Amino acid sequence: QVQLVESGGGLVQAGDSLTLSCVVSGNIFRIRDMGWYRQAPGKQRELVAEISSTSITNYVNSVKGRFTISRDDVRNTVNLQMNNLKPEDTAVYYCKITIMRTFHEHWGQGTQVTVSS
């Protein structure tokens, strides 16, 4: 069974920084893609950032230059460094992985990020 556990969320002020971490455990062959998504109240879940097994990254335009995604394949972790946070970044942030070959997806339970103005 694969488990994803996120941490690092919280309440911060605009302009502050946070680092989200996601630890993956369980019977995993290899992880293909790792990513962070977010869902604000009343909105659809959206991709924030993703990183491939070859470390190619992709970001939603609204976070480019402020957020950085990274992965550690030894520790099976993916981090999201978030700088210069804005109130519109307020959301529940979810970690997602895609397994190599099978393309099975696994999600974490989410961590709340609240940015006050």
C-alpha positions as CSV (number, residue, x, y, z in Angstrom):
1,Q,0.0,0.0,0.0
2,V,1.3,3.4,-1.0
3,Q,1.0,6.3,1.4
4,L,1.7,10.0,0.9
5,V,2.0,12.2,3.9
6,E,2.3,16.0,3.4
7,S,3.5,18.5,6.0
8,G,4.6,22.1,6.2
9,G,1.3,23.9,5.7
10,G,0.2,26.7,8.0
11,L,-1.0,30.3,8.4
12,V,1.4,33.0,7.1
13,Q,1.3,36.6,6.0
14,A,1.6,37.8,2.5
15,G,5.3,37.9,1.4
16,D,6.3,35.0,3.7
17,S,7.7,31.6,2.7
18,L,6.7,28.0,3.4
19,T,8.1,24.7,2.4
20,L,5.8,21.8,1.8
21,S,7.1,18.3,2.1
22,C,5.6,15.0,0.9
23,V,7.0,11.6,2.0
24,V,6.0,8.6,0.0
25,S,6.1,5.2,1.6
26,G,5.0,1.7,0.7
27,N,5.7,-0.8,-2.0
28,I,6.8,1.4,-4.8
29,F,8.6,0.2,-7.9
30,R,9.7,3.6,-9.2
31,I,8.1,7.0,-9.2
32,R,7.6,8.6,-12.6
33,D,6.2,12.1,-11.9
34,M,5.7,13.9,-8.6
35,G,3.6,17.0,-8.2
36,W,1.7,19.4,-6.1
37,Y,-1.8,20.4,-6.7
38,R,-4.1,22.8,-4.8
39,Q,-7.7,23.4,-4.3
40,A,-9.2,26.7,-3.1
41,P,-12.7,26.9,-1.7
42,G,-15.2,26.8,-4.5
43,K,-12.6,26.1,-7.2
44,Q,-11.4,23.1,-9.0
45,R,-8.2,21.4,-8.1
46,E,-5.3,22.7,-10.2
47,L,-1.7,21.7,-10.9
48,V,0.8,23.9,-9.1
49,A,4.1,22.3,-10.0
50,E,5.3,18.9,-11.2
51,I,8.7,17.3,-11.7
52,S,9.5,14.3,-13.8
53,S,11.8,11.4,-13.1
54,T,14.5,13.3,-15.1
55,S,13.9,16.4,-13.1
56,I,12.0,18.3,-15.8
57,T,9.8,20.8,-14.0
58,N,6.5,22.5,-14.9
59,Y,4.7,25.3,-13.1
60,V,1.4,27.0,-13.3
61,N,2.0,30.6,-14.5
62,S,0.8,32.2,-11.3
63,V,3.6,30.6,-9.3
64,K,6.5,30.9,-11.7
65,G,9.5,32.6,-10.1
66,R,8.1,32.2,-6.6
67,F,7.7,28.4,-6.1
68,T,10.3,25.7,-6.6
69,I,9.7,22.0,-6.7
70,S,12.3,19.4,-6.0
71,R,12.5,15.7,-5.4
72,D,14.7,13.2,-3.6
73,D,14.5,9.7,-5.1
74,V,16.5,8.1,-2.3
75,R,14.1,9.4,0.4
76,N,11.0,9.3,-1.9
77,T,10.2,12.9,-1.1
78,V,9.0,15.9,-3.0
79,N,9.2,19.4,-1.7
80,L,7.6,22.7,-2.7
81,Q,9.4,25.8,-1.7
82,M,7.0,28.7,-1.8
83,N,8.3,32.2,-1.6
84,N,6.6,35.6,-1.6
85,L,3.2,34.0,-0.8
86,K,0.1,35.8,-1.8
87,P,-3.5,35.6,-0.4
88,E,-4.5,33.9,-3.7
89,D,-2.2,31.0,-2.9
90,T,-4.5,30.1,0.0
91,A,-5.7,26.5,-0.6
92,V,-5.4,22.9,0.4
93,Y,-2.2,21.6,-1.2
94,Y,-2.1,18.0,-2.3
95,C,0.9,15.8,-3.3
96,K,0.5,13.4,-6.1
97,I,2.8,10.7,-7.6
98,T,2.5,8.6,-10.7
99,I,4.1,5.2,-10.7
100,M,6.5,4.2,-13.5
101,R,5.1,1.7,-16.1
102,T,1.7,1.3,-14.5
103,F,0.9,5.1,-14.4
104,H,-1.1,4.5,-11.2
105,E,-1.7,7.7,-9.3
106,H,-1.6,8.2,-5.6
107,W,-2.6,11.3,-3.6
108,G,-1.9,12.6,-0.2
109,Q,-4.5,13.8,2.2
110,G,-3.7,17.5,1.8
111,T,-2.2,20.3,3.9
112,Q,-3.8,23.7,4.4
113,V,-1.9,26.8,3.4
114,T,-3.5,30.1,4.4
115,V,-2.0,33.4,3.4
116,S,-3.3,36.6,5.1
117,S,-3.1,40.0,3.5
